[in-house]
């Protein structure tokens, strides 16, 4: 039986002399605490609850209420809820609100309207403490929850995502890279999809808005700073015709195959040597190429034809990437330009001719004087030419 208070106080009186009025009397108070036993099963306040949830959303969707005539805040009163039917995909969970004893039913995995617009759950409620032997959970300890899923306009989905293709870096402008494919999850709405470019860092691509064909608007360049590890990445949008429209994003990775489209470069381009040097090995030259093997080294180093009857220098190959310039005799103080051609190993090979500026300097006491004697010679020549012109005019 449920009592208003689990505590009773009794006043006990004792009299001597057989209870006669002339006897003495004594009193004492006895406090009796009554432990509650779980002799009432929790019962749902109604047999069926309703809930509505938008597809793709998670969180609490309904609170289930129960009544229990046992002592509140005890294990005989506290409710424990469980879903016993209708949750094969584990999309729902239920937990007890410790303040109200209500069952909080939540969506933990987003629901898909196109798969199922309705869900029916059977919920059971029990107590933390077991019922006493002659009490059992009855039909009122179970309830049905009817869940309606509302359709939401979802963005189109690219297949696959990310997308990957491999192309040579020099394919002609206007070449087709691939045709993307996106579908709308809202199959019951029969929407149309339009495509657009979202991120195209180098501005190389375009997309047909109706059929999704991606083409080039510029030459693809593997050596571009927008290419990382030979891969160029672009993003595209698929936009449906819903109200409001929803958008999906697709990623495209283009792996660029190398083509021999970069000439090798030479370094350094300036060298200095003393006019009385004993060691006539002037400089070690290196070559580099932005392309990949086999379109780079081994490089071929050559001197362009030397004017005059007498050869002044030669070039010796040291390894695949380096060569050495050697003077064949000491030269007078002046600036010399030595044209050197470097050819890579691509098919077809590419050649670059660079002028090595050689400064022959006067060296005294470990001090190198490389002042431009050429400039002095030019100045003297101009003065002489001016004087000659004046003389000719005067003579005339």
SVG drawing of the C-alpha trace seen along z (x, -y; Angstrom):
<svg xmlns="http://www.w3.org/2000/svg" viewBox="-7 -73 108 87">
<polyline fill="none" stroke="black" stroke-width="0.4" points="0.0,0.0 1.3,-3.5 1.7,-5.7 1.8,-9.5 4.9,-9.4 7.5,-6.6 8.1,-7.7 5.8,-7.3 6.3,-8.6 4.5,-6.8 4.2,-8.1 4.2,-5.2 2.9,-5.8 3.7,-3.5 1.8,-3.7 2.6,-1.9 0.2,-0.7 -1.8,1.0 -2.7,-2.2 -4.4,-3.7 -4.7,-7.5 -2.4,-7.7 0.3,-5.9 3.2,-7.5 3.4,-7.8 6.3,-7.8 6.3,-8.4 8.7,-7.6 8.6,-8.3 9.2,-5.5 10.1,-6.5 9.2,-3.9 10.8,-4.2 9.0,-2.2 11.2,-1.0 9.4,-1.2 9.3,2.0 9.0,1.9 5.4,3.1 4.2,0.8 5.3,1.2 5.8,-2.0 3.0,-2.7 3.1,-4.9 0.6,-7.8 -0.7,-6.8 -0.3,-3.8 0.9,-5.7 3.2,-8.7 3.7,-10.7 6.9,-12.3 8.0,-14.2 11.6,-14.6 13.3,-16.1 15.5,-13.7 19.2,-14.2 18.7,-15.7 19.7,-14.2 18.7,-14.9 15.7,-14.4 12.4,-14.1 9.9,-13.2 9.7,-12.8 7.8,-9.7 6.0,-10.2 5.3,-7.5 3.7,-7.2 4.9,-5.2 3.3,-5.1 6.5,-4.0 8.6,-6.4 10.1,-9.1 13.9,-9.3 14.3,-5.6 15.3,-2.7 11.7,-1.5 10.6,-4.7 13.4,-5.5 12.6,-4.4 14.8,-2.5 13.7,-2.6 14.6,-0.2 13.6,0.1 12.4,3.6 11.3,3.4 11.6,1.3 15.2,0.2 17.2,2.6 19.6,-0.1 20.3,-1.5 19.0,-4.9 17.3,-5.6 18.3,-5.7 16.4,-6.3 17.7,-7.6 16.0,-8.6 15.8,-12.2 17.0,-12.0 14.9,-15.1 11.5,-14.1 11.9,-10.3 10.7,-10.8 12.2,-8.8 14.1,-11.0 13.9,-9.4 16.6,-10.6 17.7,-10.1 21.4,-9.2 21.8,-8.2 20.2,-10.6 17.0,-9.2 16.5,-9.0 13.0,-10.0 13.6,-8.2 14.2,-4.9 11.4,-5.1 9.0,-8.0 7.6,-6.2 9.0,-4.3 7.2,-2.5 9.0,-1.7 7.9,0.4 9.3,-1.0 9.5,0.8 9.9,-0.8 11.1,0.9 12.5,-0.2 16.1,-0.2 15.1,2.1 13.4,5.4 9.6,5.8 8.6,7.8 7.8,11.4 4.0,11.1 4.1,8.0 4.7,8.1 5.1,5.6 1.8,5.4 0.8,4.1 0.9,0.5 4.6,0.8 5.0,0.8 4.1,-2.0 4.3,-2.6 6.0,-5.6 4.9,-6.6 7.6,-8.6 7.0,-10.6 10.1,-11.6 9.8,-14.9 11.4,-15.2 14.2,-17.8 15.8,-19.0 19.2,-17.3 22.2,-18.3 23.2,-16.2 26.0,-13.6 28.9,-13.1 29.9,-9.5 32.7,-8.8 34.0,-11.5 36.8,-12.3 37.1,-11.7 40.6,-11.0 42.0,-11.1 45.4,-11.1 46.3,-13.4 49.4,-14.6 50.3,-18.2 50.3,-19.5 46.8,-18.3 45.2,-20.8 43.0,-23.6 39.4,-22.4 40.2,-18.7 37.7,-16.7 39.0,-15.8 36.0,-13.7 32.3,-13.9 31.2,-14.1 28.1,-12.3 26.0,-13.6 22.6,-12.2 19.9,-13.8 19.0,-11.8 15.5,-13.3 14.3,-10.7 10.6,-11.4 10.9,-15.1 12.3,-14.5 14.6,-17.5 17.1,-18.6 20.8,-19.2 23.1,-22.0 26.9,-22.0 29.4,-24.8 33.1,-25.3 33.6,-26.0 37.4,-26.2 39.8,-26.1 43.0,-27.7 44.9,-28.1 41.8,-28.8 42.4,-25.8 38.9,-24.2 35.3,-24.7 32.2,-22.5 29.1,-22.0 26.3,-23.1 23.8,-20.5 25.8,-17.3 28.8,-17.8 31.5,-17.5 34.8,-19.1 37.1,-20.6 40.3,-22.6 40.4,-26.4 44.2,-26.6 47.3,-24.4 47.8,-22.2 51.2,-22.7 52.7,-20.1 55.4,-22.6 52.8,-25.2 52.8,-26.3 49.2,-25.2 50.2,-21.5 51.2,-19.6 53.0,-16.2 52.0,-16.1 48.3,-16.5 46.0,-19.4 42.9,-19.7 39.6,-21.4 36.2,-21.5 32.8,-21.5 29.2,-22.1 26.0,-20.3 23.0,-22.4 19.4,-20.9 16.2,-22.7 14.6,-22.6 13.2,-25.5 15.5,-26.6 18.1,-24.8 20.6,-22.4 24.2,-22.0 26.7,-19.1 30.5,-19.5 32.7,-17.1 36.5,-17.0 38.6,-16.3 42.2,-15.2 44.1,-15.4 47.4,-13.6 49.6,-15.3 52.1,-13.3 55.3,-15.1 56.2,-16.3 59.5,-17.7 58.4,-21.4 61.1,-23.1 64.6,-23.9 67.5,-23.3 69.0,-26.3 72.7,-27.0 74.3,-28.3 76.3,-30.3 76.4,-32.8 79.4,-34.8 83.0,-33.7 86.2,-35.6 89.8,-34.6 93.2,-36.3 95.1,-37.3 98.2,-35.5 96.4,-32.5 98.3,-29.2 95.1,-27.2 93.1,-27.8 90.0,-25.8 87.7,-28.8 84.3,-27.5 82.2,-24.4 78.8,-24.8 75.6,-23.0 72.4,-22.5 68.8,-22.0 65.5,-21.2 61.9,-21.6 60.8,-18.4 60.9,-14.9 63.1,-12.0 63.7,-11.0 63.2,-14.6 66.1,-16.1 69.7,-14.8 72.1,-13.6 72.8,-17.0 75.0,-17.7 77.3,-20.7 78.8,-22.4 80.6,-25.6 79.2,-27.6 81.7,-28.2 84.6,-30.4 85.4,-33.3 89.0,-33.8 91.8,-31.4 92.7,-30.7 90.6,-28.8 90.7,-30.4 88.6,-27.9 87.0,-24.5 84.4,-22.7 84.7,-19.3 81.8,-17.2 82.1,-16.1 78.9,-14.1 75.3,-14.0 74.6,-17.5 77.9,-19.4 80.7,-20.5 83.9,-22.6 85.1,-25.6 88.9,-25.6 91.0,-28.4 93.6,-27.3 95.8,-30.3 96.0,-33.3 93.9,-36.2 94.3,-39.9 92.2,-41.9 88.8,-42.2 85.2,-40.9 84.4,-37.9 81.1,-36.3 81.3,-32.6 78.1,-31.1 77.4,-27.6 74.5,-25.4 72.9,-22.8 70.7,-20.0 68.5,-17.7 67.7,-14.0 64.0,-14.4 62.5,-13.2 62.7,-15.4 65.6,-17.1 65.4,-20.8 68.5,-23.1 69.2,-26.4 72.1,-28.7 73.4,-30.9 76.3,-33.3 78.8,-32.8 80.3,-36.2 84.0,-35.7 85.8,-38.5 89.6,-38.4 91.0,-40.5 94.4,-41.9 95.5,-40.2 98.1,-41.8 98.7,-40.8 95.6,-38.7 93.5,-41.6 91.4,-41.2 90.8,-44.2 88.0,-43.5 87.3,-47.1 85.7,-47.1 88.6,-47.8 86.1,-47.4 84.3,-50.5 87.6,-52.5 88.3,-51.2 84.8,-52.1 85.2,-55.6 88.5,-56.2 87.1,-54.9 84.1,-57.3 86.5,-60.2 88.7,-59.3 85.6,-58.9 84.3,-62.3 87.6,-64.0 87.9,-62.3 84.3,-63.5 85.2,-67.0 88.4,-66.9 86.6,-65.6 84.0,-68.4 86.7,-71.0 88.6,-69.7 85.5,-69.7"/>
</svg>
